[in-house]
Amino acid sequence: PALGGNPVVQGKDPTSLIHVLLAGSALEGTKSSPSSFTMPAFGWRLSDQEVADVSTFVRASWGNTGAPVSAEDVAKVRKTVTVSTPELPPGASLKHQR
């Protein structure tokens, strides 16, 4: 879905946006729009400050006028969300290799 003018992005309370960034989201396709929209979860990968930074950026871009999001805002939502590390294929690693 478009981020510009999106009520989840611009709402006074950023909880829904933070939740989507932490836990991901999926909108099933419909008859008139058969493709589904999927947002992967990033809570396993991003710190509270990083989620706050992304949220603030989205809330201030594309004509949006949402207020900044703090790491404390994210920490409150993180306590209510189940965040799990994705299952990796055999032999895969999340560690950075040089």
C-alpha positions in Angstrom: 0.0 0.0 0.0 1.1 3.6 -0.6 2.9 5.2 2.3 2.0 8.8 1.4 -1.1 9.9 3.1 -1.6 6.5 4.7 -3.5 6.8 8.0 -1.4 4.1 9.7 1.7 6.1 8.9 0.3 9.6 9.7 -1.9 8.7 12.8 -1.3 10.6 16.0 -0.4 7.3 17.7 2.4 5.5 15.8 1.7 2.1 17.5 0.3 0.4 14.4 3.3 1.5 12.2 5.7 0.3 14.8 3.8 -3.0 15.1 4.0 -3.6 11.3 7.8 -2.9 11.3 8.4 -5.2 14.3 6.0 -8.1 13.4 5.4 -7.7 9.7 2.0 -7.8 8.0 0.1 -9.4 5.1 -2.9 -8.2 3.2 -4.5 -11.0 1.2 -5.4 -10.5 -2.4 -9.0 -9.8 -3.4 -11.0 -10.4 -6.5 -10.3 -6.9 -7.8 -6.7 -6.9 -6.5 -5.4 -10.5 -6.6 -1.8 -9.8 -5.5 -1.2 -9.9 -1.8 0.9 -7.2 -0.1 3.4 -8.5 2.4 5.7 -6.6 4.8 8.3 -8.9 6.4 9.1 -8.6 10.2 12.2 -6.6 11.1 11.9 -6.8 14.9 14.4 -9.6 15.1 16.9 -7.6 13.2 16.5 -3.9 14.1 17.1 -2.2 17.5 14.5 0.0 19.1 16.4 3.1 17.9 16.6 1.8 14.3 12.8 1.1 14.2 12.2 4.6 15.6 14.4 6.1 12.9 12.6 4.2 10.1 9.2 5.1 11.6 10.2 8.7 11.8 11.5 8.8 8.3 8.3 7.3 6.9 6.1 9.6 9.0 7.9 12.6 7.6 8.3 11.6 3.9 6.0 11.6 0.8 4.0 14.6 2.2 3.3 12.8 5.6 3.2 15.0 8.7 3.4 12.4 11.5 5.4 13.3 14.6 8.8 11.7 15.3 8.9 8.2 17.0 11.2 7.6 19.9 13.1 4.4 20.9 11.0 4.4 24.0 7.8 4.3 21.9 9.2 1.3 20.1 10.2 -0.4 23.3 6.7 -0.2 24.7 5.3 -1.8 21.5 8.0 -4.5 21.4 6.9 -5.7 24.8 3.5 -6.5 23.3 4.7 -8.2 20.1 6.1 -11.7 19.5 9.2 -11.2 17.6 11.0 -14.3 16.3 14.0 -14.9 14.1 13.1 -16.3 10.7 14.0 -19.9 10.0 17.1 -20.1 7.8 17.8 -22.8 5.2 20.3 -25.5 6.2 23.8 -24.1 6.2 22.7 -20.4 6.1 24.0 -17.9 8.7 23.0 -14.5 9.9 26.6 -13.7 10.7 28.4 -11.3 8.4 31.1 -13.0 6.4 34.1 -11.2 5.0 
